[in-house]
Amino acid sequence: MAWFSFTGTDPSNPAHYTFATSPPSCSTPKQAMCSLQANDNGGSPDITDALKNELINSLQNQVDGPNVKLKKR
């Protein structure tokens, strides 16, 4: 699994992430998308249904998940 920094506007779109060589540093409080950990699919994250559900849960509840990190807005 690899880390990807969120660089766009749509957390469910793999094209809105950039491959990160190390886990990104995400500030607090946790309110907005920062990064996620997923299988590398040619430089973009492979956003599975399970990971999409984790994204939704993290953003709705403003908490980090095992593969999702949030940052301050």
Predicted model as a PDB file, atoms N, CA, C, CB and O in Angstrom, pLDDT in the B-factor column:
MODEL        1                                                                  
ATOM      1  N   MET A   1       0.842  -1.170   0.000  1.00 92.00           N  
ATOM      2  CA  MET A   1       0.000   0.000   0.000  1.00 92.00           C  
ATOM      3  C   MET A   1       0.897   1.245   0.000  1.00 92.00           C  
ATOM      4  CB  MET A   1      -0.963  -0.009   1.223  1.00 92.00           C  
ATOM      5  O   MET A   1       1.989   1.251   0.567  1.00 92.00           O  
ATOM      6  N   ALA A   2       0.401   2.283  -0.648  1.00 95.00           N  
ATOM      7  CA  ALA A   2       1.141   3.536  -0.763  1.00 95.00           C  
ATOM      8  C   ALA A   2       0.282   4.692  -0.260  1.00 95.00           C  
ATOM      9  CB  ALA A   2       1.580   3.781  -2.225  1.00 95.00           C  
ATOM     10  O   ALA A   2      -0.943   4.593  -0.199  1.00 95.00           O  
ATOM     11  N   TRP A   3       0.943   5.783   0.097  1.00 96.00           N  
ATOM     12  CA  TRP A   3       0.233   6.992   0.518  1.00 96.00           C  
ATOM     13  C   TRP A   3       0.093   7.940  -0.651  1.00 96.00           C  
ATOM     14  CB  TRP A   3       0.961   7.685   1.684  1.00 96.00           C  
ATOM     15  O   TRP A   3       0.975   8.027  -1.505  1.00 96.00           O  
ATOM     16  N   PHE A   4      -1.037   8.657  -0.685  1.00 96.00           N  
ATOM     17  CA  PHE A   4      -1.327   9.633  -1.723  1.00 96.00           C  
ATOM     18  C   PHE A   4      -1.851  10.903  -1.059  1.00 96.00           C  
ATOM     19  CB  PHE A   4      -2.354   9.071  -2.755  1.00 96.00           C  
ATOM     20  O   PHE A   4      -2.733  10.841  -0.202  1.00 96.00           O  
ATOM     21  N   SER A   5      -1.307  12.056  -1.454  1.00 95.00           N  
ATOM     22  CA  SER A   5      -1.767  13.351  -0.943  1.00 95.00           C  
ATOM     23  C   SER A   5      -2.944  13.822  -1.784  1.00 95.00           C  
ATOM     24  CB  SER A   5      -0.616  14.407  -0.960  1.00 95.00           C  
ATOM     25  O   SER A   5      -2.928  13.703  -3.009  1.00 95.00           O  
ATOM     26  N   PHE A   6      -3.955  14.352  -1.131  1.00 94.00           N  
ATOM     27  CA  PHE A   6      -5.121  14.884  -1.816  1.00 94.00           C  
ATOM     28  C   PHE A   6      -4.762  16.248  -2.393  1.00 94.00           C  
ATOM     29  CB  PHE A   6      -6.343  14.983  -0.855  1.00 94.00           C  
ATOM     30  O   PHE A   6      -4.361  17.152  -1.659  1.00 94.00           O  
ATOM     31  N   THR A   7      -4.906  16.395  -3.708  1.00 93.00           N  
ATOM     32  CA  THR A   7      -4.500  17.632  -4.378  1.00 93.00           C  
ATOM     33  C   THR A   7      -5.616  18.230  -5.226  1.00 93.00           C  
ATOM     34  CB  THR A   7      -3.288  17.375  -5.247  1.00 93.00           C  
ATOM     35  O   THR A   7      -5.377  19.173  -5.980  1.00 93.00           O  
ATOM     36  N   GLY A   8      -6.816  17.704  -5.116  1.00 93.00           N  
ATOM     37  CA  GLY A   8      -7.914  18.178  -5.954  1.00 93.00           C  
ATOM     38  C   GLY A   8      -9.123  18.576  -5.146  1.00 93.00           C  
ATOM     39  O   GLY A   8      -9.009  19.062  -4.021  1.00 93.00           O  
ATOM     40  N   THR A   9     -10.301  18.360  -5.743  1.00 93.00           N  
ATOM     41  CA  THR A   9     -11.541  18.773  -5.106  1.00 93.00           C  
ATOM     42  C   THR A   9     -12.505  17.619  -4.840  1.00 93.00           C  
ATOM     43  CB  THR A   9     -12.218  19.797  -5.954  1.00 93.00           C  
ATOM     44  O   THR A   9     -13.472  17.785  -4.097  1.00 93.00           O  
ATOM     45  N   ASP A  10     -12.256  16.447  -5.437  1.00 94.00           N  
ATOM     46  CA  ASP A  10     -13.160  15.298  -5.311  1.00 94.00           C  
ATOM     47  C   ASP A  10     -12.433  14.124  -4.660  1.00 94.00           C  
ATOM     48  CB  ASP A  10     -13.717  14.883  -6.697  1.00 94.00           C  
ATOM     49  O   ASP A  10     -11.646  13.448  -5.322  1.00 94.00           O  
ATOM     50  N   PRO A  11     -12.685  13.866  -3.360  1.00 93.00           N  
ATOM     51  CA  PRO A  11     -11.973  12.794  -2.660  1.00 93.00           C  
ATOM     52  C   PRO A  11     -12.187  11.400  -3.247  1.00 93.00           C  
ATOM     53  CB  PRO A  11     -12.388  12.782  -1.233  1.00 93.00           C  
ATOM     54  O   PRO A  11     -11.376  10.507  -3.001  1.00 93.00           O  
ATOM     55  N   SER A  12     -13.247  11.191  -4.010  1.00 93.00           N  
ATOM     56  CA  SER A  12     -13.492   9.861  -4.580  1.00 93.00           C  
ATOM     57  C   SER A  12     -12.885   9.672  -5.963  1.00 93.00           C  
ATOM     58  CB  SER A  12     -14.969   9.605  -4.653  1.00 93.00           C  
ATOM     59  O   SER A  12     -13.013   8.600  -6.554  1.00 93.00           O  
ATOM     60  N   ASN A  13     -12.223  10.711  -6.486  1.00 96.00           N  
ATOM     61  CA  ASN A  13     -11.612  10.647  -7.813  1.00 96.00           C  
ATOM     62  C   ASN A  13     -10.107  10.380  -7.685  1.00 96.00           C  
ATOM     63  CB  ASN A  13     -11.866  11.964  -8.597  1.00 96.00           C  
ATOM     64  O   ASN A  13      -9.382  11.213  -7.143  1.00 96.00           O  
ATOM     65  N   PRO A  14      -9.631   9.230  -8.175  1.00 96.00           N  
ATOM     66  CA  PRO A  14      -8.200   8.910  -8.066  1.00 96.00           C  
ATOM     67  C   PRO A  14      -7.281   9.942  -8.718  1.00 96.00           C  
ATOM     68  CB  PRO A  14      -7.940   7.568  -8.683  1.00 96.00           C  
ATOM     69  O   PRO A  14      -6.129  10.080  -8.308  1.00 96.00           O  
ATOM     70  N   ALA A  15      -7.771  10.670  -9.728  1.00 96.00           N  
ATOM     71  CA  ALA A  15      -6.952  11.677 -10.409  1.00 96.00           C  
ATOM     72  C   ALA A  15      -6.695  12.902  -9.528  1.00 96.00           C  
ATOM     73  CB  ALA A  15      -7.629  12.109 -11.706  1.00 96.00           C  
ATOM     74  O   ALA A  15      -5.884  13.757  -9.882  1.00 96.00           O  
ATOM     75  N   HIS A  16      -7.373  12.990  -8.395  1.00 96.00           N  
ATOM     76  CA  HIS A  16      -7.214  14.142  -7.512  1.00 96.00           C  
ATOM     77  C   HIS A  16      -6.220  13.875  -6.382  1.00 96.00           C  
ATOM     78  CB  HIS A  16      -8.557  14.534  -6.930  1.00 96.00           C  
ATOM     79  O   HIS A  16      -6.252  14.545  -5.350  1.00 96.00           O  
ATOM     80  N   TYR A  17      -5.344  12.901  -6.583  1.00 96.00           N  
ATOM     81  CA  TYR A  17      -4.314  12.549  -5.606  1.00 96.00           C  
ATOM     82  C   TYR A  17      -2.951  12.500  -6.275  1.00 96.00           C  
ATOM     83  CB  TYR A  17      -4.631  11.199  -4.940  1.00 96.00           C  
ATOM     84  O   TYR A  17      -2.840  12.241  -7.473  1.00 96.00           O  
ATOM     85  N   THR A  18      -1.914  12.754  -5.480  1.00 95.00           N  
ATOM     86  CA  THR A  18      -0.532  12.676  -5.930  1.00 95.00           C  
ATOM     87  C   THR A  18       0.199  11.662  -5.066  1.00 95.00           C  
ATOM     88  CB  THR A  18       0.162  14.066  -5.870  1.00 95.00           C  
ATOM     89  O   THR A  18       0.062  11.672  -3.843  1.00 95.00           O  
ATOM     90  N   PHE A  19       0.977  10.788  -5.697  1.00 95.00           N  
ATOM     91  CA  PHE A  19       1.761   9.779  -4.979  1.00 95.00           C  
ATOM     92  C   PHE A  19       2.683  10.467  -3.984  1.00 95.00           C  
ATOM     93  CB  PHE A  19       2.580   8.904  -5.966  1.00 95.00           C  
ATOM     94  O   PHE A  19       3.344  11.448  -4.327  1.00 95.00           O  
ATOM     95  N   ALA A  20       2.734   9.967  -2.768  1.00 94.00           N  
ATOM     96  CA  ALA A  20       3.595  10.524  -1.718  1.00 94.00           C  
ATOM     97  C   ALA A  20       4.670   9.496  -1.372  1.00 94.00           C  
ATOM     98  CB  ALA A  20       2.761  10.911  -0.444  1.00 94.00           C  
ATOM     99  O   ALA A  20       4.376   8.312  -1.209  1.00 94.00           O  
ATOM    100  N   THR A  21       5.901   9.949  -1.261  1.00 89.00           N  
ATOM    101  CA  THR A  21       7.005   9.043  -0.957  1.00 89.00           C  
ATOM    102  C   THR A  21       7.043   8.645   0.509  1.00 89.00           C  
ATOM    103  CB  THR A  21       8.314   9.680  -1.341  1.00 89.00           C  
ATOM    104  O   THR A  21       7.703   7.670   0.869  1.00 89.00           O  
ATOM    105  N   SER A  22       6.342   9.388   1.361  1.00 88.00           N  
ATOM    106  CA  SER A  22       6.234   9.052   2.786  1.00 88.00           C  
ATOM    107  C   SER A  22       4.843   9.489   3.257  1.00 88.00           C  
ATOM    108  CB  SER A  22       7.379   9.750   3.639  1.00 88.00           C  
ATOM    109  O   SER A  22       4.182  10.273   2.576  1.00 88.00           O  
ATOM    110  N   PRO A  23       4.397   8.997   4.401  1.00 87.00           N  
ATOM    111  CA  PRO A  23       3.081   9.401   4.894  1.00 87.00           C  
ATOM    112  C   PRO A  23       3.006  10.920   5.057  1.00 87.00           C  
ATOM    113  CB  PRO A  23       2.772   8.706   6.232  1.00 87.00           C  
ATOM    114  O   PRO A  23       3.837  11.503   5.754  1.00 87.00           O  
ATOM    115  N   PRO A  24       2.026  11.570   4.427  1.00 87.00           N  
ATOM    116  CA  PRO A  24       1.906  13.034   4.535  1.00 87.00           C  
ATOM    117  C   PRO A  24       1.588  13.469   5.958  1.00 87.00           C  
ATOM    118  CB  PRO A  24       0.823  13.551   3.586  1.00 87.00           C  
ATOM    119  O   PRO A  24       0.940  12.747   6.716  1.00 87.00           O  
ATOM    120  N   SER A  25       2.052  14.651   6.302  1.00 88.00           N  
ATOM    121  CA  SER A  25       1.750  15.248   7.596  1.00 88.00           C  
ATOM    122  C   SER A  25       0.442  16.016   7.460  1.00 88.00           C  
ATOM    123  CB  SER A  25       2.912  16.183   8.083  1.00 88.00           C  
ATOM    124  O   SER A  25       0.316  16.883   6.596  1.00 88.00           O  
ATOM    125  N   CYS A  26      -0.516  15.706   8.297  1.00 86.00           N  
ATOM    126  CA  CYS A  26      -1.834  16.341   8.239  1.00 86.00           C  
ATOM    127  C   CYS A  26      -2.087  17.071   9.541  1.00 86.00           C  
ATOM    128  CB  CYS A  26      -2.953  15.298   7.968  1.00 86.00           C  
ATOM    129  O   CYS A  26      -1.924  16.498  10.619  1.00 86.00           O  
ATOM    130  N   SER A  27      -2.489  18.343   9.452  1.00 79.00           N  
ATOM    131  CA  SER A  27      -2.696  19.165  10.638  1.00 79.00           C  
ATOM    132  C   SER A  27      -4.027  18.850  11.320  1.00 79.00           C  
ATOM    133  CB  SER A  27      -2.637  20.641  10.266  1.00 79.00           C  
ATOM    134  O   SER A  27      -4.862  18.127  10.776  1.00 79.00           O  
ATOM    135  N   THR A  28      -4.208  19.396  12.499  1.00 72.00           N  
ATOM    136  CA  THR A  28      -5.466  19.247  13.230  1.00 72.00           C  
ATOM    137  C   THR A  28      -6.105  20.620  13.366  1.00 72.00           C  
ATOM    138  CB  THR A  28      -5.240  18.592  14.634  1.00 72.00           C  
ATOM    139  O   THR A  28      -5.366  21.598  13.249  1.00 72.00           O  
ATOM    140  N   PRO A  29      -7.360  20.791  13.595  1.00 69.00           N  
ATOM    141  CA  PRO A  29      -8.354  19.729  13.739  1.00 69.00           C  
ATOM    142  C   PRO A  29      -8.618  19.033  12.423  1.00 69.00           C  
ATOM    143  CB  PRO A  29      -9.648  20.287  14.293  1.00 69.00           C  
ATOM    144  O   PRO A  29      -8.277  19.549  11.359  1.00 69.00           O  
ATOM    145  N   LYS A  30      -9.212  17.885  12.493  1.00 76.00           N  
ATOM    146  CA  LYS A  30      -9.426  17.031  11.333  1.00 76.00           C  
ATOM    147  C   LYS A  30     -10.794  17.338  10.721  1.00 76.00           C  
ATOM    148  CB  LYS A  30      -9.320  15.532  11.723  1.00 76.00           C  
ATOM    149  O   LYS A  30     -11.828  16.905  11.228  1.00 76.00           O  
ATOM    150  N   GLN A  31     -10.777  18.104   9.607  1.00 79.00           N  
ATOM    151  CA  GLN A  31     -12.022  18.547   8.997  1.00 79.00           C  
ATOM    152  C   GLN A  31     -12.095  18.293   7.493  1.00 79.00           C  
ATOM    153  CB  GLN A  31     -12.211  20.002   9.261  1.00 79.00           C  
ATOM    154  O   GLN A  31     -13.192  18.116   6.962  1.00 79.00           O  
ATOM    155  N   ALA A  32     -10.981  18.271   6.803  1.00 89.00           N  
ATOM    156  CA  ALA A  32     -10.964  18.168   5.345  1.00 89.00           C  
ATOM    157  C   ALA A  32     -10.004  17.067   4.898  1.00 89.00           C  
ATOM    158  CB  ALA A  32     -10.564  19.517   4.711  1.00 89.00           C  
ATOM    159  O   ALA A  32      -9.109  16.673   5.646  1.00 89.00           O  
ATOM    160  N   MET A  33     -10.191  16.589   3.710  1.00 92.00           N  
ATOM    161  CA  MET A  33      -9.362  15.502   3.174  1.00 92.00           C  
ATOM    162  C   MET A  33      -7.903  15.925   3.092  1.00 92.00           C  
ATOM    163  CB  MET A  33      -9.863  15.073   1.785  1.00 92.00           C  
ATOM    164  O   MET A  33      -7.599  17.036   2.659  1.00 92.00           O  
ATOM    165  N   CYS A  34      -6.999  15.042   3.508  1.00 93.00           N  
ATOM    166  CA  CYS A  34      -5.557  15.298   3.444  1.00 93.00           C  
ATOM    167  C   CYS A  34      -4.853  14.237   2.604  1.00 93.00           C  
ATOM    168  CB  CYS A  34      -4.954  15.338   4.857  1.00 93.00           C  
ATOM    169  O   CYS A  34      -4.164  14.561   1.637  1.00 93.00           O  
ATOM    170  N   SER A  35      -5.028  12.966   2.977  1.00 95.00           N  
ATOM    171  CA  SER A  35      -4.330  11.894   2.267  1.00 95.00           C  
ATOM    172  C   SER A  35      -5.031  10.566   2.500  1.00 95.00           C  
ATOM    173  CB  SER A  35      -2.858  11.808   2.716  1.00 95.00           C  
ATOM    174  O   SER A  35      -5.875  10.421   3.385  1.00 95.00           O  
ATOM    175  N   LEU A  36      -4.650   9.608   1.675  1.00 95.00           N  
ATOM    176  CA  LEU A  36      -5.157   8.253   1.887  1.00 95.00           C  
ATOM    177  C   LEU A  36      -4.101   7.241   1.515  1.00 95.00           C  
ATOM    178  CB  LEU A  36      -6.436   8.009   1.076  1.00 95.00           C  
ATOM    179  O   LEU A  36      -3.156   7.535   0.783  1.00 95.00           O  
ATOM    180  N   GLN A  37      -4.284   6.035   2.038  1.00 96.00           N  
ATOM    181  CA  GLN A  37      -3.393   4.910   1.770  1.00 96.00           C  
ATOM    182  C   GLN A  37      -4.181   3.891   0.959  1.00 96.00           C  
ATOM    183  CB  GLN A  37      -2.834   4.277   3.103  1.00 96.00           C  
ATOM    184  O   GLN A  37      -5.265   3.463   1.357  1.00 96.00           O  
ATOM    185  N   ALA A  38      -3.616   3.506  -0.193  1.00 97.00           N  
ATOM    186  CA  ALA A  38      -4.300   2.572  -1.087  1.00 97.00           C  
ATOM    187  C   ALA A  38      -3.266   1.858  -1.945  1.00 97.00           C  
ATOM    188  CB  ALA A  38      -5.342   3.307  -1.977  1.00 97.00           C  
ATOM    189  O   ALA A  38      -2.094   2.232  -1.963  1.00 97.00           O  
ATOM    190  N   ASN A  39      -3.707   0.839  -2.647  1.00 97.00           N  
ATOM    191  CA  ASN A  39      -2.836   0.191  -3.618  1.00 97.00           C  
ATOM    192  C   ASN A  39      -2.556   1.174  -4.745  1.00 97.00           C  
ATOM    193  CB  ASN A  39      -3.474  -1.123  -4.164  1.00 97.00           C  
ATOM    194  O   ASN A  39      -3.439   1.919  -5.170  1.00 97.00           O  
ATOM    195  N   ASP A  40      -1.317   1.164  -5.222  1.00 96.00           N  
ATOM    196  CA  ASP A  40      -0.894   2.041  -6.318  1.00 96.00           C  
ATOM    197  C   ASP A  40      -1.417   1.490  -7.632  1.00 96.00           C  
ATOM    198  CB  ASP A  40       0.653   2.179  -6.362  1.00 96.00           C  
ATOM    199  O   ASP A  40      -1.164   0.333  -7.968  1.00 96.00           O  
ATOM    200  N   ASN A  41      -2.142   2.309  -8.372  1.00 95.00           N  
ATOM    201  CA  ASN A  41      -2.688   1.931  -9.667  1.00 95.00           C  
ATOM    202  C   ASN A  41      -2.097   2.863 -10.718  1.00 95.00           C  
ATOM    203  CB  ASN A  41      -4.252   1.993  -9.667  1.00 95.00           C  
ATOM    204  O   ASN A  41      -2.786   3.746 -11.230  1.00 95.00           O  
ATOM    205  N   GLY A  42      -0.817   2.664 -11.041  1.00 93.00           N  
ATOM    206  CA  GLY A  42      -0.150   3.498 -12.036  1.00 93.00           C  
ATOM    207  C   GLY A  42       0.054   4.931 -11.601  1.00 93.00           C  
ATOM    208  O   GLY A  42      -0.046   5.843 -12.422  1.00 93.00           O  
ATOM    209  N   GLY A  43       0.339   5.153 -10.327  1.00 93.00           N  
ATOM    210  CA  GLY A  43       0.567   6.495  -9.809  1.00 93.00           C  
ATOM    211  C   GLY A  43      -0.661   7.135  -9.199  1.00 93.00           C  
ATOM    212  O   GLY A  43      -0.576   8.240  -8.663  1.00 93.00           O  
ATOM    213  N   SER A  44      -1.793   6.473  -9.266  1.00 95.00           N  
ATOM    214  CA  SER A  44      -3.036   6.936  -8.657  1.00 95.00           C  
ATOM    215  C   SER A  44      -3.525   5.868  -7.683  1.00 95.00           C  
ATOM    216  CB  SER A  44      -4.120   7.245  -9.742  1.00 95.00           C  
ATOM    217  O   SER A  44      -3.217   4.688  -7.848  1.00 95.00           O  
ATOM    218  N   PRO A  45      -4.282   6.278  -6.673  1.00 97.00           N  
ATOM    219  CA  PRO A  45      -4.786   5.282  -5.719  1.00 97.00           C  
ATOM    220  C   PRO A  45      -5.899   4.435  -6.326  1.00 97.00           C  
ATOM    221  CB  PRO A  45      -5.295   5.970  -4.451  1.00 97.00           C  
ATOM    222  O   PRO A  45      -6.704   4.920  -7.121  1.00 97.00           O  
ATOM    223  N   ASP A  46      -5.929   3.168  -5.939  1.00 97.00           N  
ATOM    224  CA  ASP A  46      -7.022   2.274  -6.316  1.00 97.00           C  
ATOM    225  C   ASP A  46      -8.097   2.443  -5.248  1.00 97.00           C  
ATOM    226  CB  ASP A  46      -6.543   0.760  -6.439  1.00 97.00           C  
ATOM    227  O   ASP A  46      -8.002   1.855  -4.171  1.00 97.00           O  
ATOM    228  N   ILE A  47      -9.122   3.246  -5.544  1.00 97.00           N  
ATOM    229  CA  ILE A  47     -10.165   3.546  -4.563  1.00 97.00           C  
ATOM    230  C   ILE A  47     -11.271   2.502  -4.692  1.00 97.00           C  
ATOM    231  CB  ILE A  47     -10.733   4.991  -4.763  1.00 97.00           C  
ATOM    232  O   ILE A  47     -12.149   2.597  -5.549  1.00 97.00           O  
ATOM    233  N   THR A  48     -11.200   1.514  -3.819  1.00 97.00           N  
ATOM    234  CA  THR A  48     -12.182   0.430  -3.801  1.00 97.00           C  
ATOM    235  C   THR A  48     -13.469   0.909  -3.124  1.00 97.00           C  
ATOM    236  CB  THR A  48     -11.610  -0.818  -3.070  1.00 97.00           C  
ATOM    237  O   THR A  48     -13.504   1.995  -2.545  1.00 97.00           O  
ATOM    238  N   ASP A  49     -14.517   0.101  -3.199  1.00 97.00           N  
ATOM    239  CA  ASP A  49     -15.764   0.448  -2.510  1.00 97.00           C  
ATOM    240  C   ASP A  49     -15.542   0.555  -1.005  1.00 97.00           C  
ATOM    241  CB  ASP A  49     -16.853  -0.595  -2.809  1.00 97.00           C  
ATOM    242  O   ASP A  49     -16.097   1.444  -0.360  1.00 97.00           O  
ATOM    243  N   ALA A  50     -14.740  -0.340  -0.444  1.00 97.00           N  
ATOM    244  CA  ALA A  50     -14.461  -0.302   0.992  1.00 97.00           C  
ATOM    245  C   ALA A  50     -13.729   0.995   1.366  1.00 97.00           C  
ATOM    246  CB  ALA A  50     -13.620  -1.534   1.412  1.00 97.00           C  
ATOM    247  O   ALA A  50     -14.035   1.609   2.388  1.00 97.00           O  
ATOM    248  N   LEU A  51     -12.773   1.405   0.546  1.00 97.00           N  
ATOM    249  CA  LEU A  51     -12.042   2.639   0.820  1.00 97.00           C  
ATOM    250  C   LEU A  51     -12.962   3.849   0.640  1.00 97.00           C  
ATOM    251  CB  LEU A  51     -10.807   2.756  -0.104  1.00 97.00           C  
ATOM    252  O   LEU A  51     -12.862   4.813   1.399  1.00 97.00           O  
ATOM    253  N   LYS A  52     -13.848   3.812  -0.346  1.00 96.00           N  
ATOM    254  CA  LYS A  52     -14.818   4.892  -0.545  1.00 96.00           C  
ATOM    255  C   LYS A  52     -15.712   5.036   0.694  1.00 96.00           C  
ATOM    256  CB  LYS A  52     -15.682   4.623  -1.810  1.00 96.00           C  
ATOM    257  O   LYS A  52     -16.006   6.149   1.129  1.00 96.00           O  
ATOM    258  N   ASN A  53     -16.139   3.904   1.255  1.00 97.00           N  
ATOM    259  CA  ASN A  53     -16.948   3.939   2.473  1.00 97.00           C  
ATOM    260  C   ASN A  53     -16.169   4.529   3.641  1.00 97.00           C  
ATOM    261  CB  ASN A  53     -17.433   2.536   2.827  1.00 97.00           C  
ATOM    262  O   ASN A  53     -16.720   5.277   4.449  1.00 97.00           O  
ATOM    263  N   GLU A  54     -14.884   4.189   3.727  1.00 96.00           N  
ATOM    264  CA  GLU A  54     -14.035   4.745   4.787  1.00 96.00           C  
ATOM    265  C   GLU A  54     -13.881   6.255   4.602  1.00 96.00           C  
ATOM    266  CB  GLU A  54     -12.643   4.058   4.792  1.00 96.00           C  
ATOM    267  O   GLU A  54     -13.909   7.009   5.575  1.00 96.00           O  
ATOM    268  N   LEU A  55     -13.717   6.698   3.344  1.00 95.00           N  
ATOM    269  CA  LEU A  55     -13.632   8.132   3.041  1.00 95.00           C  
ATOM    270  C   LEU A  55     -14.891   8.857   3.516  1.00 95.00           C  
ATOM    271  CB  LEU A  55     -13.427   8.356   1.524  1.00 95.00           C  
ATOM    272  O   LEU A  55     -14.812   9.884   4.191  1.00 95.00           O  
ATOM    273  N   ILE A  56     -16.047   8.312   3.154  1.00 94.00           N  
ATOM    274  CA  ILE A  56     -17.322   8.927   3.532  1.00 94.00           C  
ATOM    275  C   ILE A  56     -17.449   9.009   5.048  1.00 94.00           C  
ATOM    276  CB  ILE A  56     -18.504   8.134   2.943  1.00 94.00           C  
ATOM    277  O   ILE A  56     -17.817  10.054   5.587  1.00 94.00           O  
ATOM    278  N   ASN A  57     -17.146   7.911   5.739  1.00 95.00           N  
ATOM    279  CA  ASN A  57     -17.229   7.887   7.197  1.00 95.00           C  
ATOM    280  C   ASN A  57     -16.289   8.924   7.818  1.00 95.00           C  
ATOM    281  CB  ASN A  57     -16.894   6.484   7.726  1.00 95.00           C  
ATOM    282  O   ASN A  57     -16.686   9.656   8.725  1.00 95.00           O  
ATOM    283  N   SER A  58     -15.064   8.986   7.340  1.00 94.00           N  
ATOM    284  CA  SER A  58     -14.089   9.926   7.900  1.00 94.00           C  
ATOM    285  C   SER A  58     -14.541  11.369   7.698  1.00 94.00           C  
ATOM    286  CB  SER A  58     -12.708   9.711   7.261  1.00 94.00           C  
ATOM    287  O   SER A  58     -14.476  12.176   8.626  1.00 94.00           O  
ATOM    288  N   LEU A  59     -14.998  11.699   6.489  1.00 93.00           N  
ATOM    289  CA  LEU A  59     -15.405  13.071   6.210  1.00 93.00           C  
ATOM    290  C   LEU A  59     -16.683  13.453   6.959  1.00 93.00           C  
ATOM    291  CB  LEU A  59     -15.606  13.258   4.716  1.00 93.00           C  
ATOM    292  O   LEU A  59     -16.788  14.570   7.465  1.00 93.00           O  
ATOM    293  N   GLN A  60     -17.645  12.547   7.034  1.00 94.00           N  
ATOM    294  CA  GLN A  60     -18.895  12.859   7.745  1.00 94.00           C  
ATOM    295  C   GLN A  60     -18.677  13.026   9.239  1.00 94.00           C  
ATOM    296  CB  GLN A  60     -19.924  11.767   7.503  1.00 94.00           C  
ATOM    297  O   GLN A  60     -19.291  13.886   9.869  1.00 94.00           O  
ATOM    298  N   ASN A  61     -17.802  12.203   9.805  1.00 94.00           N  
ATOM    299  CA  ASN A  61     -17.583  12.223  11.253  1.00 94.00           C  
ATOM    300  C   ASN A  61     -16.342  13.003  11.666  1.00 94.00           C  
ATOM    301  CB  ASN A  61     -17.476  10.818  11.768  1.00 94.00           C  
ATOM    302  O   ASN A  61     -16.045  13.111  12.855  1.00 94.00           O  
ATOM    303  N   GLN A  62     -15.615  13.549  10.691  1.00 92.00           N  
ATOM    304  CA  GLN A  62     -14.391  14.314  10.906  1.00 92.00           C  
ATOM    305  C   GLN A  62     -13.404  13.577  11.802  1.00 92.00           C  
ATOM    306  CB  GLN A  62     -14.721  15.664  11.509  1.00 92.00           C  
ATOM    307  O   GLN A  62     -12.899  14.117  12.786  1.00 92.00           O  
ATOM    308  N   VAL A  63     -13.144  12.318  11.427  1.00 92.00           N  
ATOM    309  CA  VAL A  63     -12.171  11.482  12.129  1.00 92.00           C  
ATOM    310  C   VAL A  63     -11.288  10.781  11.104  1.00 92.00           C  
ATOM    311  CB  VAL A  63     -12.883  10.443  13.050  1.00 92.00           C  
ATOM    312  O   VAL A  63     -11.729  10.486   9.993  1.00 92.00           O  
ATOM    313  N   ASP A  64     -10.048  10.517  11.478  1.00 92.00           N  
ATOM    314  CA  ASP A  64      -9.173   9.726  10.631  1.00 92.00           C  
ATOM    315  C   ASP A  64      -9.650   8.286  10.620  1.00 92.00           C  
ATOM    316  CB  ASP A  64      -7.713   9.814  11.109  1.00 92.00           C  
ATOM    317  O   ASP A  64     -10.253   7.822  11.588  1.00 92.00           O  
ATOM    318  N   GLY A  65      -9.384   7.577   9.532  1.00 94.00           N  
ATOM    319  CA  GLY A  65      -9.627   6.150   9.438  1.00 94.00           C  
ATOM    320  C   GLY A  65      -8.289   5.450   9.302  1.00 94.00           C  
ATOM    321  O   GLY A  65      -7.253   6.113   9.256  1.00 94.00           O  
ATOM    322  N   PRO A  66      -8.285   4.137   9.236  1.00 95.00           N  
ATOM    323  CA  PRO A  66      -7.021   3.412   9.086  1.00 95.00           C  
ATOM    324  C   PRO A  66      -6.250   3.810   7.821  1.00 95.00           C  
ATOM    325  CB  PRO A  66      -7.288   1.921   9.065  1.00 95.00           C  
ATOM    326  O   PRO A  66      -5.020   3.778   7.807  1.00 95.00           O  
ATOM    327  N   ASN A  67      -6.981   4.185   6.755  1.00 96.00           N  
ATOM    328  CA  ASN A  67      -6.346   4.520   5.482  1.00 96.00           C  
ATOM    329  C   ASN A  67      -6.666   5.934   5.016  1.00 96.00           C  
ATOM    330  CB  ASN A  67      -6.772   3.536   4.425  1.00 96.00           C  
ATOM    331  O   ASN A  67      -6.321   6.304   3.893  1.00 96.00           O  
ATOM    332  N   VAL A  68      -7.312   6.725   5.852  1.00 95.00           N  
ATOM    333  CA  VAL A  68      -7.722   8.085   5.487  1.00 95.00           C  
ATOM    334  C   VAL A  68      -7.247   9.057   6.551  1.00 95.00           C  
ATOM    335  CB  VAL A  68      -9.263   8.179   5.313  1.00 95.00           C  
ATOM    336  O   VAL A  68      -7.483   8.842   7.740  1.00 95.00           O  
ATOM    337  N   LYS A  69      -6.578  10.127   6.133  1.00 94.00           N  
ATOM    338  CA  LYS A  69      -6.114  11.166   7.056  1.00 94.00           C  
ATOM    339  C   LYS A  69      -6.740  12.496   6.656  1.00 94.00           C  
ATOM    340  CB  LYS A  69      -4.555  11.266   7.059  1.00 94.00           C  
ATOM    341  O   LYS A  69      -6.761  12.860   5.480  1.00 94.00           O  
ATOM    342  N   LEU A  70      -7.248  13.211   7.651  1.00 93.00           N  
ATOM    343  CA  LEU A  70      -7.865  14.510   7.426  1.00 93.00           C  
ATOM    344  C   LEU A  70      -6.961  15.622   7.932  1.00 93.00           C  
ATOM    345  CB  LEU A  70      -9.233  14.583   8.108  1.00 93.00           C  
ATOM    346  O   LEU A  70      -6.013  15.375   8.676  1.00 93.00           O  
ATOM    347  N   LYS A  71      -7.265  16.855   7.519  1.00 90.00           N  
ATOM    348  CA  LYS A  71      -6.507  18.038   7.946  1.00 90.00           C  
ATOM    349  C   LYS A  71      -7.465  19.174   8.230  1.00 90.00           C  
ATOM    350  CB  LYS A  71      -5.472  18.461   6.872  1.00 90.00           C  
ATOM    351  O   LYS A  71      -8.666  19.061   7.984  1.00 90.00           O  
ATOM    352  N   LYS A  72      -6.930  20.277   8.752  1.00 83.00           N  
ATOM    353  CA  LYS A  72      -7.715  21.465   9.022  1.00 83.00           C  
ATOM    354  C   LYS A  72      -8.141  22.111   7.708  1.00 83.00           C  
ATOM    355  CB  LYS A  72      -6.918  22.458   9.886  1.00 83.00           C  
ATOM    356  O   LYS A  72      -7.372  22.125   6.748  1.00 83.00           O  
ATOM    357  N   ARG A  73      -9.353  22.644   7.657  1.00 76.00           N  
ATOM    358  CA  ARG A  73      -9.844  23.348   6.446  1.00 76.00           C  
ATOM    359  C   ARG A  73      -9.077  24.596   6.215  1.00 76.00           C  
ATOM    360  CB  ARG A  73     -11.324  23.681   6.554  1.00 76.00           C  
ATOM    361  O   ARG A  73      -9.344  25.316   5.253  1.00 76.00           O  
TER     362      ARG A  73                                                      
ENDMDL                                                                          
END                                                                             
